[in-house]
Amino acid sequence: MVSLSAPLDGRPTNGRPTDGRPTDAESLIARLLAVRADMVRQTEADEALLAGLHPDQRESGRNLLHYLALRRHDLRSLQGPLARLGLSSLGRAEAHVLASVDAVLGVLHRLAGRAWEPEGPAPLGFDEGRQRLDAHAEALFGPPPSGRTTRILVTMPTATAEDDPLVLDLLDRGMDCMRINGAHDDAGSWARTIRHLRRAETATGRTARVLMDLAGPKLRTGPVGPGERVVRVRPVRDALGRVVRPARVWLTLAEAPLPPTAPSDAALPVPGAWLARLAAGDRIRLVDARGSKRTWDVESVGERGAWATADKTAYVVPGTRLHLKGSAGELGAAVGDLPAREGFLPLHVGDLLALTRSDAPGRPAEADAAGARPATVGCTLPDALGDVATGERVWFDDGTIGGVVEAVEADRVLVRITQAGERARLRADKGINLPDSPLRVAALTEKDLADLPFVAAHADLVALSFANTAEDVRLLHEHLAALAAPGRPSPAVVLKVETTRGFENLPAMLFEAMRAPACGVMIARGDLAVECGFERMAEVQEEILWVCEAAHVPVVWATQVLEGLAKNGFPSRAEITDAAMGHRAECVMLNKGPHVVEAVRVLGDILRRMQGHHAKKSSMLRELHLAHVAPAHTASAAL
């Protein structure tokens, strides 16, 4: 028998490891038995909850209860002594919690010199836990593709409603699931995209599930008053300020403006009589909005308009006088009406911003005889302001601008800006996050309810945006059940976790979702990072992965995966690392972009490579290439 009170490395330790805890088997057994008793007690207390789950989900629900009870204890003081004994430190127990604890207890009892048999029914075994997660992933996303188990979900651009080859290319490169964003386009466009997928499936022999993402309640800034009616005419310069390409200005009929016949830097409406006098080689002189004198050269004249080039930057507004001096003599004209620039609110640290219930256009801060008036903007969900209290945080535009509620009034909330860049500008339709406020906003909006009949008839999965409570999940299940057609299963629900409240209520939402035979979770890392704080994002996504693995619920790793590659054709190093982390989920989502087909190929390659090294949290000790490369000193010795 091994004496566990003796020093494990031969050095005197007075029976204690470096963390100050005794290493004798009896102490470890007593502490682990107390944890186990709490796990069993918790499960017995929630038998009614388990009875309400779908039969295929009950054992997974029981395992989730075990895991939650286990993680209510701080196990760090146990993990060191267990690891020093060569035993499991319970760090990879998610999929089979009670079986892991029982296995460790069994070995500890044998080391202590006595037998031990756990009471009660046999827990979910080691292999069975992983098998259940794999089965649930297959039920949700379909069979895994050859060579990898992590699926790829791709967001469809609007163009796929008309572009049949794009869907074919995506499917052929490795797309396993198609995401249609319900916040954009309409049912006709969605239906055409799905028809293109079905044709592509026939052509490639591959299949893909359809996920419809409900728009959900979007808390965003309201309209902002228009900006100045000004056009900037600017040539392209190199790093030394030298012009490498003059600006190209399209001059068109003010009476019937026509779009440019080629790429342009500016389009200006001018009177037709004046335009008719232009000829190639003429010179146009003007004084711009800043009082700067400028000269443009007329390059060509056609039936639809004329092209001029400019070597210096000019700011042109309606009424700017253009003077023509050419072969036909001298003639002046005024630039016609110009579109207003998109409005914005300039904000700085220390500024006050009024969030209002009004849909009137927002305006920047002003000073008048009565004093300074703060910048003002409305919000798309005015009722949400009733749930806000002083001292709570507010974030705008994906966290680029932040503030704290300073006062709550009947028709507005005053926010003191605490974080803003040097040139921070708040525009219309930018996201608002209220991470500290207990918002009473239903996850299902009127638009979502109107879209559900299409979803129930065409989708395999439906993503519940801004899922915050178990009640949100229950209501969606009820609506889907009412819309179910004979012989067609209801779409499986995927919970989008994108708020602090949704994260904190995840276990309750999982138990509600597990009343159905299949469900999933999407880690919507964009809004979630703003809500919980970027410094906590890594920790939060880990906790979601752990809890979902304990429930054997598949996870979608979403938001900005290979974003640079999909949009610009070049990934960053950080993106590659992030994509590699995605293999720990059952599915990884890519957003749309001009290079999304290449992004699918690259992601598939990354996932296949990582699968040989990791399975969830466990390192896979496959043959390592570097182990075959002899160190320099070994190679020299051999010579």
Disulfide bonds with the S-S distance in Angstrom:
none
